[in-house]
């Protein structure tokens, strides 16, 4: 991966702002999509859903800022955890107060476990093959979500538009240099959204520009239900695997020093952010493995533009109008941008494949993850409820299977 700015470099202000806007344009839709999935389950009125999103933006921005300077100190995106969304959906009948209490309790447990350094024992399991699998898994297990984005209304025309839009992006990325190349994603989102709305006019509802608070709507009435806490402990096992995978993979790609310390601090802060999420009454957060694609696309691995984006998320949390503006970006544009970033990520993963055993170690986990990702809902609901957060999570199952193949089945394999 050719980088213009490494982890601790400070780009010039012009490029700092440009890369920051690109991070922001990618992170904000993730927060809106993930937050809305849970908010729609919990509330009916739009005001309550907006307050929920405000809290998601605030906690994610705060967690990201702390991670960049006190946690893993790597350019990793922080956002709502998909595995916790599964846990919330499976525990709806227990009530949201019991659910968020369980998230807070499990977040505290994860913090204690990570702060003692126990998680560093897993470092040797994250070889180059495993990191390559993780990067590919992120790209492929996001496929169902991308399909939903591209087929949301006008499915046929959205697909045609997306293909043309992506070909334009790839063509522009090949020809543009310097500032215009590094800022390609943000310009693509702007001009792509304008073009899409000109072809497919849609009504955009924006709030008036005002400052609002959400601190009065917290989950300060804990309800302890042991069966809910136990169920979420399993979810947090999957979350911990996800978090470890993200930190180790990006750390390996950037050849970051003191990776054990980064893991200890990073996962500890993930635990604390989930404790805070439970108190605020929103879905917990996790580190995403989307960053290698963005780093490759912008040639910038510096954490400072991402810190600027984290600060912006905290400010945006108090301005509902800006949240609704991000929410108005056409879903076809969001899905297309994800494809563009993930293509770069796949390129990074492929470049890491070296040994002959990689065909099985990488191939089977990827195929298994794709199968699980596209399993019908009625099949997933037939899984044992206590194991569903793990068996039904395509990313987690892919990582576990890859580790079994790499460290058990092919442990003594010698490439000629």
N, C-alpha and C positions, 0 to 999 in steps of 0.2 A: 504494500500500500504506500503510494507516494504522498507524503504529507508536507504541506507548506508550514504548518504550525504544529508543534508537538504539545504534549500534555500541559506543561507549565508555561508555555509561551503566551505572550499578550499581543494579539494581532493589533494592527493600526485601528483607530477608532472607526473608520469607514467599514472595514471588513468585520470588525467586532459587531457592529450594529447589523450588518447584512446577515452574518451567520446566526446571530441572535434571533432575527426575524424568521429565519428558516426553521430554527429549532422551535420557535413559538408556534409557527404555522403547522408544524407536525404534532407537537404535544397537545395543543388546545383541542383539536378534534378528538384525540384519544380520551382526554378527560371528559369531554362532552358526551361522547358515545358511551364510555364506560359508566359515567355518572347517571346518564339517562336510563340505562338498562335497569338500574336498581331503583332510581327515583320513580320510574313508571310503575314498578311493583308496589312501592310504598305509598305513593300519593296519587290523587286524582286531579287536584287543582294545580294550575300552571305556576302560581306564586310559590307554593311549597317545593315544586320541582326546581325552580330557579334558585331558591335558598339552598337546596341540597347541592346543586352544582357550584354555588359560591363556596360552600364548605369544602367540596372536592378540590377546587382550584386552590384554595388557601392552604390546605394540608399538603397537597402535592407540591406546590411551590415552595413551602417551608421545608418539607422533607428533602427536596432536590437541592435547595440552597445549603442545607446542613450537610448533606452527603458530599457536596463538591468541596467543602472546606474542612469538615470535621469527620466525615465518614470515609468512604472508599476513595474519594478525590479522583474519580474517573468520570468521563463524559457519558453518563448513563441516564436515560430517561426514566423518570418516576411517574407511575400512574396507577389507576385502580387495578387490583388483582383479579384476573379472570377466575382463578380457582376459588377465591372468596365469594365471587358472584354465584358460582355453583353452590357453595355452601349456604349462602343466603336463600337462594331459590329452594334448596332442599329442606330448609328449616323454617319456611314461612309460617307454618301453623304454630310454631313456638312463640311467635310475636317478635317484633323488631327490637324491643327493649332487651329481651333475652339474647337475641342475635348480636347486638352491638356490645353487650356486656361480655359475651364470649370472645368477640374480636379483641376487646381491650385486655381481657385476661390472657389470651393466647399471645398477644403482642408482648405483654410483660414477660411471659415465659420464654418467648423467643429471644428477648433482650438478655435475660439472665443466662440462657444457654450459650448465646453468641459471645457475650462479654467475657465468659470464662475461657474462651479460646478453643472450645471443643470442636468447633466447625472446621478449624484449620487442619484437622486430621484427614479431611476429605480432599486436600489439595492434590495429592498424588493421583487421584482418580481422573483429574481433568487434563488428559493428554491432548495433543493436537487433533487426533481423530475425534475425541469427545467434543472439543470446541467446534470443530467443523460440523459435527452433527447438530449441535445446539444452534449454530447460525442458520443451518438449513431448516431445522425444525421451526424456528421462528417464522421464516418465510412461508413454509408450507402449511403450518397450523393456523396461520392468519388467513388462509385462503377462504374459508367459509365466511368470515367477517367481510372480506373484500368483495366476495360474490354478493352479499347482502347490500353493500354500498353501491355496487355497480348496477344491481337489478332493482333498486328501490325506485319504482315508477319508471315508465318509459324504458323497460329493460332492454329491448332491442336497440333503440336509438342510443341509450347510454353506453352499451358495449361498443357500438360503432364510433361514437364520440371518443370514448376512452382509448380505443386503439389508435385513432388519428392523433389524439392529444399526446399519447406516449411516444409515437413515432416522431412527432414534432419535438418533444423534449429531448429524445435521444439524438436527433439530428442537430438540434441547437447545442447540446452538450458537447458534441464532437467538433463543432466549428468555433464556438465562443471561447474566449480566453480571459484570464485575469478576473476582474471584478464581475463581469457578466456571467462567467462560468460558475463562480462560487455562489452567485445569487440567483442561479437558474431556478431553484425550487420556488422561491418566493414570487419571482416574476411569473412562473408557470401557474401558480395558484391564482394570482391576480388576474392575468389575462385569460387564463382558462375559465375562471368563474364568470368573467364578463362575457366571454364568447358563449359559454353554456347558457347563461341567463338571456342572452339575445336570441338564441335559437329556441330555448324552452323557457319562455317567460314564467316567472313564479312570483307569488306575493311574499315579500319579506317583512316580517313583523319585528320591529326593533323597540326596545324600551326607551323611555326618555333617559337622557344622560344624567344619572343621579348616583349619589353615594349611599349605600345601604349596609347595615350590619346584620350579622347572622349569629352573633354570640349568645343571643337570648334563646336560641332554639337548639340546645345541646341535649345529649342523652345522659342526664345526671340522675336518672332513676334506675339504678342497676337492678337487674333481675337475674339471679344466679340459678341456672338450670344445668345440672351436671351432664345430662345427656347431650345438651347443645354444645357445652364446652368441649366434651370429648369428640364430638363430630368435627368441631372446628380445629381441634388439635391435629386431626388427620389432614385437614385443609392446609394448616400451617406447615405441616411436613412437606407438602407439595410446594407451598410458597417458599420455604427455605431452600429447596432444591432449585427452584426457579431463580431465586436471588443469588445463590452461590454460582449457578451456571452463568448468569449475566456478568458478575464481577470477575470470575475467573477467565471467561472467554475474552472480554474486552481487555483485561489485564494482560493476557497472553498475547493478544494482537499488538498492543502498544508496548509490550515488553516493560511493563510498569515494575518499579522496584518495590520491595517490602509488601509483596502481595498478601502475606499472611496477616499483616497489620491492617491492610485495606479491607480484607474480608471480615476480620473481627469488628472493626469500626463500622463497616458498611451494613452488615447484617444486624448489628446491635441497634443502629439507627432505624433500620427497617422495623425492628421490634417496637421501638419507641413511637415511630410514626403510626403503627397499627394500634398501639395503646391510645394515642391521641385521636385516631379515627374512630375508635369505639366510643370515646368520651364525646366526640362531636356528633356521633350517630350517623356515620357514613361508612362506605365500604373501604377496607384497608388498602394500602399501597404496596408496590413491589418494584424492584428495578427491572426495566425492560431491556431485552437484547436487540433493540432496534439500532443502537448507536453505530455499529460498524458500517452499516449502509449509509447513514448520514455522513459519517466521517470520511468515507470513501468518496461520496458525491461532492463534498465541499473541500476536501483535502485539508481539513482543519480538525485536529484532535484536541485543541485547547479547551480547557474547562471554563474559561472566563466568559465566552459568549453564552454558554449554557447557564452560567450563574446570572447573567443579565436577563435571560429568559425566565429563570426561576423567580427573580425579583418582580418581573412583569406579571407573572401568574399571581403573585400575592396581591399586587395592586389591582389587577383585573377582578380578583375575587370580590372586591367591594363595589364593582361597577357592573351591574346586570346588563347594561346596554352593550358593553363590549363582549360579554359572554354570548349574548344573542347574536352579535355580529359574526363571531366565529361559527356559531351554530347555523348561520345562513349560507355558509360555503356549500355548494352543491355536493351531494354525497358521491357523485361520479368523479368529481375532482379529487376528493379526499382519497377514494379508492385508487385512482390512477397514480397519485403521488406516492401512496404506500407501495404500489407495484414498482415504481421507479427506484425508490430507496432500497427495496428488498432485492432488486436485481443486482445492485452494487454489493449487497450483503452476500448474495449467492456467489458472486465472483470472488470475494474474500475467502469464503468457505472452500470453494473448489481449489484455490491456490494453496490451501493447507493440506490437501490430500496427497500423501506421499507413498505410504506402504501398500503392499499388495493385499493385505488383509482388509483394507479400507472398504472394498466392495461389499463385504458382508457386514462389517461393523457400522458402516454408514447406510447401506442400502436397506437392510431389514428394519432398523428403527424408523427410518423415514417412511417406508411403506406402511408400517404398523401405525404410525402417527396419523398418516393420511386416512387410513381406514377408520380409525377411532374418530377423527375430526368430522367424518361424513356419516357416522352411524345415525340412523333415525332416532328420534327422541324416544319412541316406544322401546327401542332396544336398550338405550341408556337407562331408562327408568326401570328396566328389569334387573339391573345390576344391584347387588347388596347395597343398601343405602349408606352404610358406614364406609364402604370402599369406593363409592361412586366418585368422590372428589379426586381419587388417584387413578382408578381404572378408566374413568370417563374423561380424564385429562390427557389429551393427545401429546402435549408437550412433555409432561412428566413421565408418561409411559415410554416415550421415545428416548428420553435421557436415561431412564433406568435400564431399558433394554440395551442401549449402546454400551453402558458401563458393564453389564453382564458379559456381553460379547467381547469387549476390549480387555477386561481384566480377569475373566474366568475362562470363557470358551477359547479365546485366542491368546491366552496369557503367555505361553511359551513359544508362540509363533515366531519363526525367524525368516525374514525376507531374504531371498537369495541375492 
